[in-house]
Amino acid sequence: MRRSSSHPTNTRRIPAPPPHHNRPLIYYHRSSSSNNNNNFPATRNAHRLSPNFIIDLHLDPTIAPSNKRPDPNIVNSVISQCKPTPPPDRTIFPTTTTSRTKLTASLHFQEWSHTLNFMTALWELRLRGAHSFTPKLQSHILVASDTEELKRNLTKKFSDYIEGFIEGVASNVNDDENVVGRWQAKVSEKSDEIAKVTRLLKGRNKPRNFIELNERKKGLMAERDLIVKRLREFRASMNCILKYIEGGREKEGERGLEVFVFDGEIDWERIHRLVLREIRRLVDGLPIYAYRQQILEMIHSKQVMVLIGETGSGKSTQLVQFLTDSGIAVKESIVCTQPRKIAAISLADRVNEECRGCYENSSVMSYPTFSSTQQFGSNVIFMTDHCLLQHYMSDTTLSGISCIIVDEAHERSLNTDLLLALIRGLLCERRDLRLVIMSATADAKQLSDYFYGCEIFHVEGRNFPVEVRYTPSSEGTAFDNVSPYVHDILRTTTEIHKQESEGTILAFLTSQMEVEWACEKFDAPSAVALALHGKLPFEEQSRVFQDFDGKKKSYICH
Ligand SMILES: Nc1ncnc2c1ncn2[C@@H]1O[C@H](COP(=O)(O)OP(=O)(O)OP(=O)(O)O)[C@@H](O)[C@H]1O
């Protein structure tokens, strides 16, 4: 039978804890140079007890800048919100924060029941968005049933939280978080519109109106289908997490390929990050998200596939994450090649940002240039196709790689084509190696024919309204040694910046000289012009990602 809150079997029992305080006692760790090297103020030593349990509160260093000492008031406010749970016997704030994960405070307890309540309350508050600390338990008295009890409590909290999202009811999530509810409302809205258009189609229409209405209906149905698919993906992922934390419980319906493969003890911090990333994916609504399970099923069952999706559909940033989550990179790396260094670096940065806390540190890397010392130790590596070719030269089996994604295949550069030809030869030798050829516009049939008639998967994209504006050309011939059209582009770019309060402009010119001239002449107080062409050194190219005091940007490209 479950024993009461104390631990009668504890032979190291120390003096009884002080009565519970209304407010926690607060101590600061002293530096090691202090005369009193026991870390507690001498006057308080009477209260000092070796704690049976410690809850360390860690803060993600990416949330709190590393040079800033955590504010004790924030911790105290969190502690006060954990009421009616008894507060810790002692709270200690470290004075230095050098670790990668910031230790913000240590909460000391003597009683297991108080520790359990506190841990549960802390996680509940975090799930409600009240704080960003990760509570980590240190137990000086190891009792197996304690661990089980804590796991049961946290499983219940997390299950309620996740089920709140799945159902799309705001019982456990607030209105802002009720993203499923909002998308479901959108599905109903689209269905109503479809019904309205269907009624109009049944009436008398001129042929032109009929065609327009029919097109509108098709568009609405495609939009609704995409939302329904995204919701299905979201539920599949949430069910997968639920199944894991609840120890293999099958959820009714919606069984498909496991989108997450879990291993070992539950890491609650990671689970929370995964849930938050799924919510973000649902909110962002990238088209590829709607096809995640279909794509994964194809990649897991076939060795090669061609993936075609419109620009911005999420191919480069999402596919590597889907594959990592589904377990393809457990032992070996997924390599995604890019034709340009800047793309390899910026994609790695972006993916790292999106999946912060979902994988181990250094799980996503970029190798923009080749080095013979490079290892395939990360889950995902973005590299230039040239870099992968160099690796092939030193190891023609490409050991350490489980999946190669050749991105931007339509560019058909010498490196890309050579790489594809070499991988084609390797596929017969390494039956475990998978290849995905990705592009927005490549000739999919040609690529499929070359790769033994492999499957082609199309990701239907989102359409955005495009407004075409014609600018009357400047009269006369070239002046200032540049063509009149460059003056026109400069004038139009400046005008758009004056009219629009936000947004970035991409302008394409035909030579490096024109780009440099345009950047020099660009003059709009609220914006900066940044050159982007292949001959720029990498540091200069990277300027496009910098922030210029919140000013809008124009990328003048060649
Ligand atoms: N560095 C970034 N900063 C902000 N948003 C980004 C960044 N990179 C990508 N995104 C967002 O992610 C979305 C998907 O980008 P991604 O590169 O995965 O698309 P894609 O289908 O590979 O496009 P393309 O065919 O042009 O390579 C973009 O529409 C954009 O909203």
The ligand as a Gaussian input file, in Angstrom:
#p B3LYP/6-31G(d) Opt

LIG

0 1
 N       15.208000      31.662000     -42.548000
 C       13.882000      31.741000     -42.491000
 N       13.278000      32.712000     -41.777000
 C       11.928000      32.811000     -41.702000
 N       11.094000      31.965000     -42.320000
 C       11.616000      30.984000     -43.041000
 C       13.034000      30.817000     -43.178000
 N       13.244000      29.755000     -43.977000
 C       12.027000      29.271000     -44.308000
 N       11.059000      30.003000     -43.746000
 C        9.611000      29.775000     -43.835000
 O        9.399000      28.406000     -44.082000
 C        8.616000      28.224000     -45.249000
 C        9.086000      26.983000     -45.958000
 O       10.393000      27.201000     -46.475000
 P       11.148000      26.043000     -47.245000
 O       12.497000      26.554000     -47.592000
 O       11.081000      24.793000     -46.458000
 O       10.241000      25.867000     -48.547000
 P       10.598000      25.109000     -49.880000
 O        9.369000      24.385000     -50.303000
 O       11.827000      24.291000     -49.703000
 O       10.877000      26.315000     -50.882000
 P       11.905000      26.354000     -52.104000
 O       11.339000      25.491000     -53.185000
 O       11.920000      27.790000     -52.455000
 O       13.226000      25.850000     -51.597000
 C        8.762000      29.504000     -46.038000
 O        7.601000      29.776000     -46.752000
 C        8.955000      30.533000     -44.965000
 O        7.691000      30.936000     -44.510000

